Amino acid sequence: MDASLTLANNGESDLIIRAVEWQSKALECSLKAGDIVKAGQKVTLKFTLDSSQCDYDLWVDRVRIITNDVQHPMQSIRLTGVVVE
């Protein structure tokens, strides 16, 4: 499974990514701690799931992005998929 979404910094200062967390060892995310999204900039987050490391059936995980944003320091993204043979 590959998926992507756009993260936009609509603020007036740099958005510093402090942590990106998830549970599944089969998931990879292109956004990493220490990344910076400049004011007015957009970045594309790419998620890749290695289905060979998952059981067949419904797969669910949450990606938490922790930043220096004063009003919303944590965002949670729910990812779901169906792993079939």
C-alpha positions as CSV (number, residue, x, y, z in Angstrom):
1,M,0.0,0.0,0.0
2,D,1.2,3.4,-0.9
3,A,-0.6,6.6,0.2
4,S,0.2,10.3,0.4
5,L,-1.1,13.5,1.8
6,T,-0.1,17.1,1.8
7,L,1.0,19.0,4.9
8,A,0.7,22.8,4.5
9,N,2.3,25.3,6.9
10,N,-0.1,28.3,6.8
11,G,1.7,30.0,9.7
12,E,4.2,32.8,9.7
13,S,7.1,30.8,11.1
14,D,8.8,27.5,10.4
15,L,7.0,24.3,11.4
16,I,9.6,22.1,13.1
17,I,8.7,18.4,13.2
18,R,9.7,17.1,16.7
19,A,8.5,13.5,16.3
20,V,6.7,11.2,14.0
21,E,5.3,8.1,15.7
22,W,3.4,4.9,14.8
23,Q,3.1,1.3,16.0
24,S,3.4,-0.9,12.9
25,K,6.9,-2.2,11.9
26,A,5.5,-2.6,8.4
27,L,4.9,1.1,7.9
28,E,7.3,3.7,6.6
29,C,6.7,7.5,6.5
30,S,8.7,10.1,4.5
31,L,8.4,12.7,7.3
32,K,11.1,12.5,10.0
33,A,11.9,14.2,13.3
34,G,14.0,17.3,12.6
35,D,12.3,18.1,9.2
36,I,11.3,21.7,8.8
37,V,8.4,23.0,6.8
38,K,9.0,26.7,5.9
39,A,6.2,29.2,6.4
40,G,3.9,29.1,3.4
41,Q,5.4,25.8,2.1
42,K,3.7,22.5,1.4
43,V,5.2,19.0,1.7
44,T,3.9,15.7,0.5
45,L,4.0,12.9,3.1
46,K,4.4,9.5,1.6
47,F,3.3,6.3,3.5
48,T,4.4,2.9,2.4
49,L,3.1,-0.4,3.9
50,D,5.0,-3.6,3.4
51,S,2.1,-6.0,3.4
52,S,4.4,-9.0,3.6
53,Q,4.9,-8.1,7.2
54,C,1.1,-7.9,8.0
55,D,-1.6,-10.5,8.7
56,Y,-4.3,-10.8,6.1
57,D,-7.3,-8.7,7.0
58,L,-8.0,-5.2,8.1
59,W,-4.8,-3.2,8.9
60,V,-5.1,0.0,11.0
61,D,-2.5,2.4,12.5
62,R,-2.2,6.0,13.6
63,V,0.6,8.3,12.7
64,R,1.2,11.1,15.3
65,I,3.0,14.2,14.2
66,I,4.4,16.3,17.0
67,T,5.5,19.9,16.1
68,N,6.4,23.3,17.5
69,D,2.9,24.6,16.6
70,V,1.6,26.4,19.7
71,Q,-2.1,25.9,19.0
72,H,-2.0,22.3,17.6
73,P,1.3,20.6,18.7
74,M,0.1,17.1,17.8
75,Q,-1.8,15.9,14.7
76,S,-3.1,12.3,14.4
77,I,-3.6,10.6,11.1
78,R,-5.5,7.3,10.9
79,L,-4.4,4.9,8.2
80,T,-6.4,1.9,7.2
81,G,-6.0,-0.8,4.6
82,V,-7.1,-4.3,3.7
83,V,-4.4,-6.9,3.3
84,V,-5.3,-9.7,1.0
85,E,-3.5,-12.7,-0.4
